[in-house]
Amino acid sequence: MGSDRPLLVVLLIWALLMIVPDLARVVRPLASFGFYANNDGLIYDVTGPFADKSESPAWKAGVREGDRLDLSLMRCLPYDSERCASILAAVGGIQYVAPGRAITIDLAATPEQGTRRLVLLAEPRPQNWFVSGVILLDQIAGILVVLAAGWLVWTRPGPMSWGFFLYVVWFNPGQSFEFYAQLQRWPLLLLAQDVAACIAQAAGFAGLLLFAIRAPADKLQSEWASVERALPLLALVIALALMASYGSAVGFKTEILTRATILIGLAVSLSAFAILMLRRHSLSPKDNQRLKWVVWGCLIGLPASVIADLSQYTTLFKTPWGDFSPSDDAVALFNLVNGILCLFVFEAVRRPHVVSVSIPLRRVTLLALTMSVPALLLHREAEHFQETLEVPQWTWLLIGAVVVFVIGRLHHAAVELADRFFNRDLDRAEQELGEAIVAAKDPATVDHLLSDGPLRALKLASAVTFRRTEEGFHRYENGVGWDGTATRDLQLGEAAMTALSKGASYVVDDTAKCALPLGLEGPLLAVPAASRTHCYAATLYGPHEVGTDLDPCERQMLLSLGRHAADAYARLENVHLRQRIKLLESQRPLISSPT
C-alpha cells in the first residue's frame, strides 16, 4: 500500500485546495448577480442573497422571476470564453462570483417582450458576523475532516479507509465557493474542474458503500463480495450522469437530471445505512459497538448533506405551497452537521474500543440546544446591529468569538449537569464501594472489592487485582475472565509499571510481556491503588460486556476507588506491623531471660 501514498498526497492537496481559499470569505465576502437560475435556464429568484429586490443587480437590470436564459445562445460550444464563463456563472442555482465580475446574459422571449441581452455587474453579498462565524467553522471542520481521513489512509491503508477518504474528498463540511469563483476567469479550466468534480462525487458515493461493506475492521464478508465488485460500474454510471447534468453549459435543459443525480446520492446514502444495519448482527460485540458510531453518524450527517445539496443545486424546495428553501447560512450549518458523520467514523475506525455512542450523542444534542436559541436570536439582530454600528469587519469577528466562547461555556456547564444526572447510579456505586473498601478487614477482601465490585456495577467483561509484593505485582485469586492459564505475575512493560508506581492509570496495549486474556475479556485499563509514595496494587479492567470502552466518568470512578484502596492497604499494613511488633515485644522477655 505504500505505492498508493503519492496518489493520497495528490488527492489530499486537491481537496484542501478547494476548501482552504474560502477562509478569505470570513473577512471579504464574494459577490452575486442577484438571481438564481436552475439548469433549465429558469430564473426562479431575482432577489438572491440580498435583503430586498431593489438591491439586486438582476432586478435593477430588468430581470424578473419566470424569465428564462436562452441556453442556445449562451452555450460554451462553439467555444467563446466570455459566453462560456457567463453560462457557467449563471446556472446551477447557486451563485458566488468574484467582486466586480460582469457577465452578459441572453433572455428568451416572453409573451410580454422579445429576446434581451443584459450585462450584469456583481455586487458584494451581504454578510454579518454570524455568517462569517459559520463560514469559519465550516472551513475549519472541512480541513480537519479531510486531514483526518487522509491520516486514516496513511496509517491504516486498505479498501475501507480509502473508501472513506474518497467520500470525504468531496463530501466534507468545507465550502469551495472562493475556489470556483476564481476559476471562472478561465472557463476551460473550470470545465475541467467540473469533470473532475463529477468523477470525485461518483468515487465518493462508491467509497461510502465500500466503507459500509467493510467497516469498522476492514473485513469483507462473503455475502457482500458481489456488491463490492459492482461498485466500479456504479461509480462509472453515476459519473456519466453527473457529467450529463452539466449539459446546460452546451445548450441542454438538465434540471430533471440534476435532481435525479442528487436523488441518486440519497439512494446511495440509504443503501449505505441499510448495509450497516444488516451487518450489525454478524460482528463481534466490540466491532458492533464501533459500527453503532458509524450508524449514528450516518443518521445525523447524511440527511444534512442531502438537504444542503438539494437546496443549493435544485428548485425542489420551491413548491406551489410555498418556498421552503433554507437560507445560505442555514445550508452552511447543514454542511457543518455533516461533519458529525466524519467525526464519528474517524473515532470508530481509529479506536479498537469505543465508549457507548449515547455519550457523544448526548453531548451533540446539548451543543445543538445551547447553540440554537442564541444563534437564532443573534442572527435576527446581527444585520440590524451591523447597519446601526459602523465598525470594522474584524470587530464583528471579535464579537462573534466572544459569543462562541459564551456558548462554549454554556455547553460545558450543560454537559456537567447532564453527566451528574445520568451518572447518579455510578456515583452511588462509587460511594458504596469506597466505604466497603475502607472498612475491609484484610487485603484479600480489598483485592476482591477492587475487581468484583466495579465488574458488577459497570457490567464489565473482566477484572482482576494484582497486589504488590517484594518481587512485583502478584495475582492471588482468579477473577472473571482470568482463569488459571492467565499470568499470575504482572509484567506490562517498563512504561506501564513506572506509571502505575507513580499512581497513574495505564492503557493496556500489545507490549505486555505476560499472558493476558484475549478477545472481549482482554484488559483495557490498569488502575493503581496508590498513595503519594507507594503503589499497593494494580487492577486490570476489561471492556463492558457489550463491548464498549470505559468512559471518562467510569475511569475517574476507578481511580477514586484506587485511592480508597490505597488507604485501606496502608491501614491494614499498619495493623499487621503493629501486631508483629506487639508479638515480638511479648516474646522479648523470653528471648532475653537466661536459660
C-alpha positions as a printed NumPy array, in Angstrom:
array([[  0.   ,   0.   ,   0.   ],
       [  2.99 ,   2.313,   0.231],
       [  2.762,   2.819,  -3.557],
       [ -0.647,   4.471,  -3.05 ],
       [  0.764,   7.266,  -0.931],
       [  1.671,   9.572,  -3.86 ],
       [ -1.953,   9.33 ,  -5.043],
       [ -3.125,  10.057,  -1.493],
       [ -0.947,  13.174,  -1.324],
       [ -2.228,  14.449,  -4.683],
       [ -5.888,  13.941,  -3.735],
       [ -5.3  ,  15.462,  -0.315],
       [ -3.748,  18.589,  -1.823],
       [ -6.617,  18.884,  -4.319],
       [ -9.25 ,  18.504,  -1.585],
       [ -7.595,  21.169,   0.56 ],
       [ -7.067,  23.439,  -2.442],
       [-10.825,  23.505,  -2.959],
       [-11.797,  24.473,   0.601],
       [ -8.9  ,  26.433,   2.112],
       [ -9.422,  29.531,  -0.11 ],
       [-12.896,  30.011,   1.377],
       [-11.265,  31.197,   4.591],
       [-10.903,  34.505,   2.751],
       [-14.701,  34.83 ,   2.782],
       [-14.603,  35.261,   6.536],
       [-13.313,  38.817,   6.103],
       [-14.078,  39.503,   2.429],
       [-17.423,  38.236,   1.09 ],
       [-17.878,  37.184,  -2.504],
       [-20.363,  38.895,  -4.815],
       [-23.629,  37.997,  -6.538],
       [-25.618,  38.967,  -9.619],
       [-28.804,  38.788,  -7.565],
       [-30.646,  35.991,  -9.355],
       [-30.845,  32.204,  -9.224],
       [-31.452,  30.068, -12.31 ],
       [-31.793,  26.305, -12.46 ],
       [-30.252,  24.019, -15.065],
       [-33.237,  24.503, -17.374],
       [-32.39 ,  28.194, -17.504],
       [-35.499,  29.143, -15.475],
       [-34.894,  32.208, -13.289],
       [-36.808,  31.499, -10.094],
       [-35.386,  34.172,  -7.809],
       [-34.371,  37.76 ,  -8.564],
       [-33.525,  38.755,  -5.015],
       [-30.642,  36.361,  -4.47 ],
       [-28.756,  36.833,  -1.225],
       [-29.835,  40.448,  -0.86 ],
       [-32.376,  41.619,   1.706],
       [-34.596,  43.316,  -0.882],
       [-35.135,  43.096,  -4.635],
       [-34.163,  46.74 ,  -5.009],
       [-30.589,  45.805,  -4.023],
       [-30.304,  43.021,  -6.604],
       [-28.278,  43.83 ,  -9.754],
       [-30.529,  41.483, -11.753],
       [-33.724,  43.199, -10.631],
       [-32.302,  46.625, -11.357],
       [-31.383,  45.431, -14.861],
       [-34.962,  44.276, -15.52 ],
       [-34.747,  40.527, -14.831],
       [-37.92 ,  39.059, -13.351],
       [-38.974,  35.71 , -11.888],
       [-40.154,  33.391, -14.648],
       [-37.69 ,  34.72 , -17.221],
       [-35.524,  32.127, -18.919],
       [-31.927,  32.164, -20.016],
       [-31.601,  31.387, -23.703],
       [-29.316,  28.356, -23.386],
       [-28.978,  28.076, -27.159],
       [-27.24 ,  31.467, -27.237],
       [-25.239,  31.166, -24.009],
       [-23.712,  27.745, -24.573],
       [-19.986,  27.016, -24.469],
       [-19.935,  25.395, -27.926],
       [-18.742,  26.718, -30.254],
       [-16.289,  27.948, -27.675],
       [-16.251,  31.593, -26.704],
       [-14.537,  32.338, -23.4  ],
       [-16.815,  35.215, -22.355],
       [-20.035,  33.417, -23.287],
       [-18.888,  30.159, -21.665],
       [-17.85 ,  31.944, -18.469],
       [-21.258,  33.657, -18.322],
       [-23.316,  30.463, -18.565],
       [-21.133,  28.667, -16.005],
       [-21.652,  31.554, -13.562],
       [-25.401,  31.824, -14.187],
       [-26.929,  28.324, -13.933],
       [-26.968,  25.683, -11.253],
       [-28.978,  27.508,  -8.603],
       [-26.025,  28.874,  -6.686],
       [-24.076,  31.965,  -7.496],
       [-20.854,  33.119,  -5.866],
       [-18.621,  35.255,  -8.044],
       [-15.606,  37.48 ,  -7.52 ],
       [-16.417,  41.108,  -6.614],
       [-16.65 ,  43.344,  -9.677],
       [-17.309,  40.42 , -12.016],
       [-19.519,  41.177, -15.058],
       [-21.463,  38.743, -17.266],
       [-23.677,  39.009, -20.31 ],
       [-26.935,  37.035, -20.223],
       [-29.389,  36.346, -23.037],
       [-33.053,  36.096, -22.011],
       [-35.513,  34.186, -24.14 ],
       [-38.597,  35.942, -25.49 ],
       [-41.72 ,  36.119, -23.323],
       [-45.326,  36.991, -24.206],
       [-44.669,  40.496, -22.885],
       [-41.35 ,  41.221, -24.618],
       [-38.818,  39.808, -27.023],
       [-35.325,  38.475, -26.505],
       [-32.98 ,  40.596, -24.425],
       [-29.267,  40.785, -23.816],
       [-28.275,  42.25 , -20.468],
       [-24.961,  42.999, -18.821],
       [-24.892,  42.439, -15.052],
       [-22.236,  43.667, -12.638],
       [-21.89 ,  41.654,  -9.448],
       [-22.198,  43.386,  -6.1  ],
       [-20.858,  42.153,  -2.721],
       [-23.131,  39.737,  -0.921],
       [-24.387,  40.955,   2.465],
       [-22.577,  39.271,   5.306],
       [-22.611,  39.74 ,   9.071],
       [-20.533,  38.311,  11.863],
       [-22.891,  35.341,  12.286],
       [-22.422,  34.284,   8.658],
       [-18.658,  34.853,   8.955],
       [-18.586,  32.681,  12.062],
       [-20.458,  29.849,  10.321],
       [-18.093,  30.041,   7.338],
       [-15.072,  29.905,   9.645],
       [-16.453,  26.859,  11.478],
       [-17.289,  25.124,   8.194],
       [-13.82 ,  25.637,   6.777],
       [-12.001,  24.574,   9.942],
       [-14.202,  21.481,  10.174],
       [-13.649,  20.705,   6.49 ],
       [ -9.877,  20.982,   6.759],
       [ -9.763,  18.815,   9.877],
       [-12.056,  16.187,   8.368],
       [-10.009,  15.901,   5.167],
       [ -6.745,  15.663,   7.135],
       [ -8.246,  13.064,   9.486],
       [ -9.442,  10.904,   6.589],
       [ -6.027,  11.217,   4.939],
       [ -4.346,  10.216,   8.203],
       [ -6.503,   7.074,   8.365],
       [ -5.374,   6.05 ,   4.877],
       [ -1.738,   6.833,   5.7  ],
       [ -1.73 ,   4.821,   8.932],
       [ -4.337,   2.146,   8.09 ],
       [ -4.194,   1.702,   4.304],
       [ -6.872,  -0.549,   2.894],
       [-10.138,  -0.534,   0.932],
       [-12.155,   0.673,   3.934],
       [-10.024,   3.714,   4.745],
       [ -9.659,   4.554,   1.042],
       [-13.424,   4.364,   0.592],
       [-13.99 ,   6.792,   3.428],
       [-11.286,   9.132,   2.169],
       [-12.781,   9.219,  -1.341],
       [-16.123,  10.118,   0.215],
       [-14.588,  12.886,   2.318],
       [-12.646,  14.41 ,  -0.602],
       [-15.938,  15.767,  -1.93 ],
       [-18.477,  15.387,   0.883],
       [-16.94 ,  17.345,   3.733],
       [-18.187,  20.371,   5.726],
       [-15.894,  22.79 ,   3.893],
       [-17.17 ,  25.11 ,   1.164],
       [-15.443,  25.76 ,  -2.159],
       [-17.154,  28.904,  -3.494],
       [-13.986,  31.014,  -3.486],
       [-12.148,  28.32 ,  -5.429],
       [-14.848,  28.184,  -8.106],
       [-15.267,  31.965,  -8.196],
       [-11.597,  32.368,  -9.066],
       [-11.694,  29.556, -11.647],
       [-14.425,  31.426, -13.552],
       [-11.666,  33.569, -15.05 ],
       [-10.563,  30.512, -17.051],
       [-13.678,  28.717, -18.409],
       [-11.802,  25.733, -19.831],
       [-10.045,  25.139, -16.521],
       [-13.4  ,  25.438, -14.757],
       [-14.916,  22.865, -17.126],
       [-12.012,  20.525, -16.392],
       [-12.628,  21.032, -12.66 ],
       [-16.318,  20.249, -13.173],
       [-15.422,  16.974, -14.898],
       [-13.007,  16.114, -12.08 ],
       [-15.732,  17.013,  -9.577],
       [-18.157,  14.584, -11.262],
       [-15.588,  11.804, -11.001],
       [-14.866,  12.735,  -7.37 ],
       [-18.571,  12.687,  -6.449],
       [-19.08 ,   9.31 ,  -8.114],
       [-15.985,   7.922,  -6.387],
       [-17.279,   9.371,  -3.121],
       [-20.617,   7.585,  -3.453],
       [-18.891,   4.292,  -4.284],
       [-16.416,   4.898,  -1.465],
       [-19.242,   5.352,   1.017],
       [-20.724,   1.977,   0.032],
       [-17.27 ,   0.357,   0.15 ],
       [-16.773,   1.744,   3.628],
       [-20.218,   0.498,   4.737],
       [-19.409,  -3.009,   3.467],
       [-16.08 ,  -3.244,   5.308],
       [-16.395,  -1.04 ,   8.43 ],
       [-15.143,  -0.996,  11.108],
       [-12.362,  -3.615,  10.831],
       [-11.804,  -3.571,   7.035],
       [-13.058,  -7.141,   6.633],
       [-15.113,  -8.313,   3.667],
       [-17.841, -10.82 ,   4.439],
       [-18.554, -13.281,   1.639],
       [-22.194, -12.24 ,   1.186],
       [-21.097,  -8.699,   0.262],
       [-18.351,  -9.648,  -2.205],
       [-20.612,  -9.323,  -5.264],
       [-21.766,  -5.863,  -4.151],
       [-18.168,  -4.724,  -3.777],
       [-17.291,  -5.967,  -7.265],
       [-20.175,  -3.922,  -8.707],
       [-19.025,  -0.623,  -7.164],
       [-16.703,   0.452, -10.04 ],
       [-19.574,   0.058, -12.528],
       [-21.891,   2.019, -10.229],
       [-19.305,   4.798,  -9.952],
       [-18.984,   4.94 , -13.747],
       [-22.756,   5.258, -14.231],
       [-23.03 ,   7.999, -11.609],
       [-20.052,   9.884, -13.08 ],
       [-21.617,   9.86 , -16.557],
       [-24.961,  11.031, -15.162],
       [-23.264,  13.857, -13.259],
       [-21.351,  14.942, -16.351],
       [-24.587,  14.916, -18.343],
       [-26.168,  17.22 , -15.745],
       [-23.709,  19.906, -16.898],
       [-25.381,  19.811, -20.313],
       [-26.848,  23.258, -19.648],
       [-23.379,  24.604, -20.458],
       [-23.791,  23.327, -24.029],
       [-27.439,  24.267, -24.516],
       [-29.452,  21.401, -22.985],
       [-32.031,  21.607, -20.195],
       [-30.818,  19.334, -17.415],
       [-32.718,  20.315, -14.253],
       [-34.508,  16.949, -14.058],
       [-31.194,  15.151, -14.492],
       [-29.619,  17.355, -11.812],
       [-32.379,  16.442,  -9.373],
       [-32.04 ,  12.787, -10.352],
       [-28.316,  12.717,  -9.61 ],
       [-28.898,  14.256,  -6.188],
       [-31.644,  11.729,  -5.512],
       [-29.156,   9.045,  -6.561],
       [-26.983,  10.375,  -3.781],
       [-29.926,   9.981,  -1.404],
       [-30.422,   6.403,  -2.611],
       [-26.726,   5.663,  -2.076],
       [-26.912,   7.121,   1.429],
       [-29.952,   4.991,   2.253],
       [-28.227,   1.927,   0.822],
       [-25.123,   2.548,   2.909],
       [-27.273,   2.862,   6.018],
       [-29.169,  -0.339,   5.149],
       [-25.887,  -2.231,   4.664],
       [-24.638,  -1.059,   8.046],
       [-27.847,  -2.194,   9.739],
       [-27.781,  -5.603,   8.03 ],
       [-24.169,  -6.199,   9.071],
       [-24.612,  -5.343,  12.751],
       [-25.587,  -8.806,  13.933],
       [-22.692, -10.535,  12.169],
       [-19.991,  -8.652,  14.078],
       [-18.319,  -9.241,  17.418],
       [-19.603,  -7.178,  20.372],
       [-16.561,  -4.893,  20.187],
       [-16.913,  -4.218,  16.453],
       [-20.679,  -3.928,  16.786],
       [-20.221,  -1.026,  19.192],
       [-17.818,   0.641,  16.769],
       [-20.355,   0.178,  13.986],
       [-23.006,   1.905,  16.105],
       [-20.895,   5.062,  15.935],
       [-20.896,   4.819,  12.138],
       [-24.658,   4.18 ,  12.025],
       [-25.476,   7.191,  14.184],
       [-23.027,   9.334,  12.247],
       [-24.876,   8.394,   9.051],
       [-28.259,   9.107,  10.629],
       [-27.125,  12.621,  11.53 ],
       [-24.721,  13.559,   8.75 ],
       [-26.147,  12.064,   5.548],
       [-29.612,  13.71 ,   5.687],
       [-27.974,  17.07 ,   6.393],
       [-25.703,  16.655,   3.368],
       [-28.597,  15.669,   1.071],
       [-30.757,  18.604,   2.209],
       [-27.873,  21.011,   1.613],
       [-27.294,  19.668,  -1.916],
       [-30.99 ,  19.72 ,  -2.843],
       [-31.425,  23.298,  -1.649],
       [-28.223,  24.562,  -3.297],
       [-28.397,  22.928,  -6.712],
       [-32.117,  22.39 ,  -7.422],
       [-35.509,  24.12 ,  -7.074],
       [-37.031,  21.097,  -5.337],
       [-37.951,  23.12 ,  -2.232],
       [-39.823,  25.72 ,  -4.292],
       [-43.337,  24.261,  -4.35 ],
       [-46.836,  25.535,  -5.225],
       [-47.468,  25.697,  -1.479],
       [-44.523,  27.972,  -0.759],
       [-40.765,  28.314,  -0.851],
       [-39.183,  26.022,   1.729],
       [-35.602,  26.584,   0.613],
       [-33.16 ,  27.056,   3.525],
       [-31.129,  30.248,   3.608],
       [-27.47 ,  30.208,   2.587],
       [-26.261,  30.291,   6.185],
       [-28.707,  27.501,   7.108],
       [-27.211,  25.423,   4.295],
       [-23.763,  26.145,   5.739],
       [-24.971,  24.839,   9.094],
       [-26.272,  21.683,   7.398],
       [-22.807,  21.168,   5.941],
       [-21.34 ,  21.605,   9.409],
       [-23.703,  18.932,  10.762],
       [-22.397,  16.583,   8.078],
       [-19.039,  16.813,   9.839],
       [-20.515,  14.765,  12.694],
       [-20.553,  11.728,  10.392],
       [-16.869,  12.177,   9.649],
       [-16.032,  12.647,  13.33 ],
       [-17.939,   9.513,  14.374],
       [-16.368,   7.447,  11.601],
       [-12.88 ,   8.68 ,  12.476],
       [-13.323,   7.644,  16.11 ],
       [-14.838,   4.273,  15.192],
       [-12.008,   3.376,  12.822],
       [ -9.012,   4.551,  14.809],
       [-10.072,   3.097,  18.174],
       [-10.26 ,  -0.682,  18.732],
       [-12.714,   0.043,  21.577],
       [-15.186,   2.919,  21.743],
       [-17.334,   4.238,  24.566],
       [-21.105,   3.98 ,  24.317],
       [-22.361,   6.101,  21.425],
       [-25.022,   7.558,  23.748],
       [-22.328,   9.766,  25.336],
       [-21.312,  11.71 ,  22.204],
       [-24.948,  11.797,  21.069],
       [-25.915,  13.382,  24.366],
       [-23.186,  15.98 ,  24.043],
       [-24.016,  16.746,  20.405],
       [-27.668,  17.234,  21.392],
       [-26.711,  19.58 ,  24.201],
       [-24.445,  21.516,  21.837],
       [-27.299,  21.902,  19.362],
       [-29.65 ,  23.102,  22.098],
       [-27.188,  25.575,  23.6  ],
       [-26.392,  26.984,  20.162],
       [-29.859,  27.052,  18.596],
       [-31.655,  29.664,  20.702],
       [-28.727,  32.149,  20.996],
       [-27.866,  31.681,  17.311],
       [-31.465,  32.295,  16.244],
       [-31.798,  35.463,  18.327],
       [-28.385,  36.823,  17.403],
       [-28.863,  36.028,  13.733],
       [-32.011,  38.112,  13.641],
       [-30.287,  41.052,  15.297],
       [-26.909,  40.8  ,  13.56 ],
       [-27.877,  42.707,  10.432],
       [-29.608,  45.422,  12.486],
       [-26.514,  45.921,  14.635],
       [-24.244,  45.967,  11.592],
       [-26.4  ,  48.661,   9.959],
       [-26.566,  50.879,  13.06 ],
       [-22.992,  50.42 ,  14.302],
       [-20.318,  51.483,  11.844],
       [-17.347,  49.399,  12.965],
       [-14.64 ,  47.486,  11.062],
       [-15.347,  43.927,   9.914],
       [-12.738,  42.488,  12.294],
       [-14.718,  43.919,  15.236],
       [-17.642,  41.689,  14.323],
       [-15.297,  38.713,  14.243],
       [-14.182,  39.608,  17.76 ],
       [-17.815,  39.859,  18.879],
       [-18.501,  36.516,  17.241],
       [-15.545,  34.947,  19.048],
       [-16.898,  36.2  ,  22.387],
       [-20.334,  34.778,  21.582],
       [-18.81 ,  31.42 ,  20.626],
       [-16.847,  31.4  ,  23.894],
       [-20.003,  32.086,  25.917],
       [-21.909,  29.361,  24.068],
       [-18.985,  27.001,  24.706],
       [-19.11 ,  27.688,  28.431],
       [-22.861,  27.136,  28.455],
       [-22.354,  23.842,  26.668],
       [-19.664,  22.8  ,  29.154],
       [-21.959,  23.57 ,  32.09 ],
       [-24.825,  21.699,  30.42 ],
       [-22.616,  18.652,  29.849],
       [-21.537,  18.606,  33.504],
       [-25.15 ,  18.87 ,  34.641],
       [-26.222,  16.076,  32.288],
       [-23.332,  13.859,  33.404],
       [-24.338,  14.293,  37.023],
       [-27.9  ,  13.34 ,  36.142],
       [-27.04 ,  10.265,  34.071],
       [-24.252,   9.136,  36.432],
       [-26.302,   9.039,  39.623],
       [-26.094,   5.24 ,  39.807],
       [-22.372,   5.433,  39.121],
       [-21.853,   7.933,  41.954],
       [-23.905,   5.778,  44.301],
       [-21.881,   2.677,  43.412],
       [-18.618,   4.587,  43.922],
       [-19.711,   5.727,  47.375],
       [-20.844,   2.256,  48.463],
       [-17.73 ,   0.5  ,  47.138],
       [-15.452,   3.149,  48.63 ],
       [-16.967,   2.675,  52.074],
       [-16.733,  -1.113,  51.781],
       [-13.081,  -0.953,  50.72 ],
       [-12.089,   1.381,  53.564],
       [-13.829,  -0.944,  56.055],
       [-12.242,  -4.158,  54.687],
       [-10.679,  -6.467,  57.285],
       [ -7.911,  -7.988,  55.161],
       [ -6.024,  -7.334,  51.889],
       [ -7.76 , -10.203,  50.073],
       [-11.119,  -8.505,  50.644],
       [ -9.733,  -5.256,  49.226],
       [ -8.455,  -7.185,  46.185],
       [-11.899,  -8.677,  45.649],
       [-13.777,  -5.412,  46.101],
       [-11.464,  -3.595,  43.687],
       [-12.122,  -6.126,  40.924],
       [-15.519,  -7.69 ,  41.555],
       [-17.251,  -4.505,  42.736],
       [-16.712,  -2.412,  39.568],
       [-17.161,  -5.518,  37.425],
       [-20.718,  -5.935,  38.702],
       [-21.551,  -2.252,  38.96 ],
       [-20.302,  -1.412,  35.458],
       [-21.133,  -4.8  ,  33.88 ],
       [-17.558,  -5.435,  32.749],
       [-16.329,  -8.474,  30.848],
       [-13.288,  -8.985,  33.097],
       [-11.457,  -7.608,  36.128],
       [ -8.739,  -8.823,  38.485],
       [ -6.378,  -7.303,  41.07 ],
       [ -2.614,  -7.807,  41.303],
       [ -1.243,  -6.971,  44.749],
       [  2.307,  -5.7  ,  45.105],
       [  4.911,  -7.915,  46.746],
       [  8.651,  -7.617,  47.102],
       [  9.053,  -9.341,  43.715],
       [  6.383,  -7.362,  41.858],
       [  2.61 ,  -7.446,  41.317],
       [  1.042, -10.856,  42.014],
       [ -2.472, -12.21 ,  41.458],
       [ -3.702, -14.302,  44.4  ],
       [ -7.128, -15.285,  43.042],
       [ -8.91 , -15.927,  39.767],
       [-11.323, -13.28 ,  38.548],
       [-13.992, -13.046,  35.896],
       [-12.181, -13.52 ,  32.594],
       [ -8.979, -14.52 ,  34.406],
       [ -8.587, -18.273,  34.816],
       [ -5.587, -20.346,  35.794],
       [ -3.97 , -20.049,  32.355],
       [ -3.583, -16.269,  32.608],
       [ -0.461, -14.814,  34.185],
       [ -0.064, -14.661,  37.963],
       [  2.695, -12.065,  37.845],
       [  2.009,  -8.77 ,  36.095],
       [  4.569,  -7.596,  33.538],
       [  3.142,  -4.844,  31.349],
       [  6.419,  -3.268,  30.344],
       [  8.646,  -0.623,  31.836],
       [  6.48 ,   2.373,  30.873],
       [  3.338,   0.792,  32.338],
       [  4.989,  -0.257,  35.584],
       [  6.539,   3.195,  36.007],
       [  3.153,   4.868,  35.501],
       [  1.434,   2.526,  37.968],
       [  4.149,   3.027,  40.537],
       [  3.548,   6.782,  40.311],
       [ -0.195,   6.374,  40.782],
       [ -1.272,   6.932,  37.165],
       [ -3.581,   4.646,  35.211],
       [ -2.276,   2.981,  32.083],
       [ -3.986,   1.84 ,  28.877],
       [ -3.036,  -1.804,  28.335],
       [ -1.559,  -2.397,  24.876],
       [  0.257,  -5.147,  22.992],
       [  3.591,  -4.546,  24.731],
       [  2.685,  -6.688,  27.751],
       [  5.248,  -9.414,  28.47 ],
       [  2.815, -11.807,  30.113],
       [ -0.185, -13.954,  29.165],
       [ -3.34 , -11.827,  29.282],
       [ -6.905, -12.857,  28.415],
       [ -7.847, -12.412,  24.757],
       [-10.948, -11.285,  22.916],
       [-13.705,  -9.456,  24.721],
       [-12.169, -10.318,  28.099],
       [ -8.828,  -8.719,  27.266],
       [ -7.916,  -5.927,  29.735],
       [ -8.084,  -2.307,  28.579],
       [ -7.055,  -0.295,  31.599],
       [ -4.7  ,  -0.816,  34.553],
       [ -5.644,   1.312,  37.577],
       [ -3.282,   1.58 ,  40.579],
       [ -4.187,   1.581,  44.235],
       [ -1.535,   4.116,  45.161],
       [ -0.779,   6.804,  47.69 ],
       [  1.637,   9.655,  47.054],
       [  4.594,   7.491,  47.98 ],
       [  3.678,   3.863,  47.302],
       [  1.639,   1.686,  44.911],
       [ -0.006,  -1.2  ,  46.767],
       [ -1.864,  -2.931,  43.922],
       [ -2.993,  -2.64 ,  40.296],
       [ -6.377,  -3.739,  38.968],
       [ -6.87 ,  -4.604,  35.308],
       [-10.325,  -3.883,  33.882],
       [-11.771,  -5.133,  30.61 ],
       [-14.478,  -3.507,  28.47 ],
       [-18.175,  -3.688,  29.202],
       [-19.97 ,  -6.938,  28.465],
       [-21.481,  -5.322,  25.348],
       [-18.003,  -4.403,  24.061],
       [-17.845,  -0.673,  24.843],
       [-14.838,   1.022,  26.393],
       [-14.765,   2.654,  29.803],
       [-15.908,   6.259,  29.539],
       [-14.123,   9.149,  31.325],
       [-16.569,   9.193,  34.258],
       [-16.099,   5.463,  34.83 ],
       [-12.327,   5.817,  34.675],
       [-12.491,   8.604,  37.213],
       [-14.564,   6.355,  39.467],
       [-11.974,   3.567,  39.243],
       [ -9.156,   5.987,  40.085],
       [-11.13 ,   7.164,  43.115],
       [-11.646,   3.564,  44.264],
       [ -7.908,   3.001,  43.813],
       [ -7.171,   5.882,  46.206],
       [ -9.619,   4.425,  48.75 ],
       [ -7.936,   1.032,  48.351],
       [ -4.501,   2.564,  48.926],
       [ -5.751,   3.953,  52.25 ],
       [ -7.18 ,   0.545,  53.138],
       [ -3.984,  -1.304,  52.217],
       [ -1.91 ,   1.179,  54.219],
       [ -4.207,   0.818,  57.25 ],
       [ -4.13 ,  -2.984,  57.076],
       [ -0.355,  -2.925,  56.639],
       [ -0.003,  -0.72 ,  59.739],
       [ -2.313,  -3.022,  61.712],
       [ -0.238,  -6.017,  60.627],
       [  3.014,  -4.274,  61.582],
       [  1.665,  -3.281,  64.985],
       [  0.57 ,  -6.846,  65.619],
       [  4.003,  -8.106,  64.651],
       [  5.686,  -5.553,  66.887],
       [  3.382,  -6.46 ,  69.771],
       [  4.116, -10.15 ,  69.245],
       [  7.862,  -9.539,  69.167],
       [  7.681,  -7.388,  72.277],
       [  5.766, -10.1  ,  74.081],
       [  8.472, -12.596,  73.137],
       [ 11.383, -10.322,  74.161],
       [ 11.436, -11.329,  77.891],
       [ 11.618, -14.955,  76.892],
       [ 14.453, -14.257,  74.489],
       [ 16.458, -12.151,  76.944],
       [ 15.96 , -14.443,  80.027],
       [ 18.841, -16.844,  80.975],
       [ 18.446, -20.487,  80.099]])
